[in-house]
Amino acid sequence: MTTTPLSRRGFLGAATVGAVLLGSSPAFGSSATGAFGPAGRTVVLRARPSAESERLRLQQALGTTNFRPTGLYLPAAAELTVEVDAKDGLLPTLHVGAPDTHADVTYKNPRAYPLTSGVNTVTDPGGGMVYLSLIGSSTEDRRKAKVKFVQGGTPAPTFVMGETTEQAFQSQLDTLTAAPQVELVSPYGIVTVTRDGMLAWRDQDHHGLLTLLETIVSSHAAISGLAERERSPLPFHLVEAPRMPTGAGAYATHGWTAYPRTYLDRLLTVEGLRTRGWGVYHELGHQHQQMAYKPTDLTEVTVNIYALAAQRTLGQPSNLTKPDAKTGLTPYQSALPKLPSSGYVKGFGAYEKLVPFRQLELAYGDDFWPRLHRLVRSERPASEWTETDKRWGYLALYTSRTAGRDLSGFWTRWGAPVTAEYLAQVAALGLPAPDVDPSTLAE
């Protein structure tokens, strides 16, 4: 499920947390000098593009996060003093609160405190994990700023992939008990959960868990047609949230994806994430979906292109080849007899609706969706959230152009609501008909 303001649907050893913060993980994006522990430590931030500019560059519906973890928790109404040295003229921002993790919904959204050169003292009425950001103009922006932590803040247990040993992290869990939250940090991930939630699943290989998370995110980048140099440097923020929108088991929005306590057996365990992590694959998929060919009807459908890619990468059986518990039929077996259909939106179940998107890969190769993503990034077709007909039309146009075949008959057979205007635009491309009807294909 996704939520968005624009439309509804939308982790070497360090003995203390201060040592963790000396890392150079891309998610931290910083290095530091000074004494261990919060006081006296200086973080060197390097500029990164904003989450919004990266969302637009990649033509995605949802953005990720500007946050860089500090490993500190700021209690409500307590003071945190930092000193900023910004010789390049670019000033950082300090943020308090992991998104949607506070028990009081008043503090659902993190609070931003722009910093000035020199000494800054920050207090926050809700309290929460502390983050920094330094937003530059592009990925080529080389400006830096230094933030020295002078006083305040409570160290929170923090595992940084490639820096923290499992023994050190377990020691942190036993000794750093004042902070109510714990974080796992990898190059492309920040996982923020309650202390109680982490303690319930503490006996895991956290390096292995984060390696798995990196693999999942990389599978999404691959199906998006992103070479390593093209990927955004910004991480994905996964949080344990105390509440869920009505009817949602988890959700995604601008800046984060959220999971309830009952999902931590899959989010925080290696085996759970590897074999039963569809919810994580799905929610992270929302932060990869492209806008152009995603009408509201497809928000919960095209997202699973990325979830299926994660399953294949992890060597798991596809959800499209698993029989339904009630009918005994796979989505292919239950959907294809309904063709031709008079209504795609209301005539098929959630996994049945995913079938035509997988059929295009079966017909035109595993690089079909990477090629389509690259085409959309190149052309940047404009559309508004409310322009449903245009987005259905773009789906027909861009899939046809990527396939090199006129797919108007394919989408008509599935009952997709592509208007006559866009069917005519597909016809005007002058493409040949498919050699084999993709709507007949199954795994």
Buried (B, 14 or more C-beta within 10 A) or exposed (E): BBBBEEBBBBBEEBBBBBBBBBBBBBBBBBBBEBEBBBBBBBBBBBBBBBBEBBBBBBBBBBBBBBBBBBBBBBBBEBEBBBBBBBEBEBBBBBBBBBBBBBEEEEBBEBBEBEBEEEEBEBBBEBBBBBBBBBBBEEBEBEBBBBBBBBEBBBBBBBBBBBBBBBEBBBBBBEEBEEBBBBBBBBBBBBBBBBBEBBBBBBEBEBBBBBBBBBBBBBBBBBBBBBEEEBBBBBBBBBBBBBEBBEEBBBBBBBBBBBBBBEBBBBBBBBBBBBBBBBBBBBBBBBBBBBBBBBBBBBBBBBBBBBBBBBBBBBEBEBBBBEEBEEEEEBBBBBBBEBBEBEEBBEBBEEBBBBBBBBBBBBBBEEBBBBBBBBBBBEEEBEBEBEEBBBBBBBBBBBBBBBBEBBBBBBBBBBBBBBBEEBBEBBEEEEBEEBEEBBBEBBB
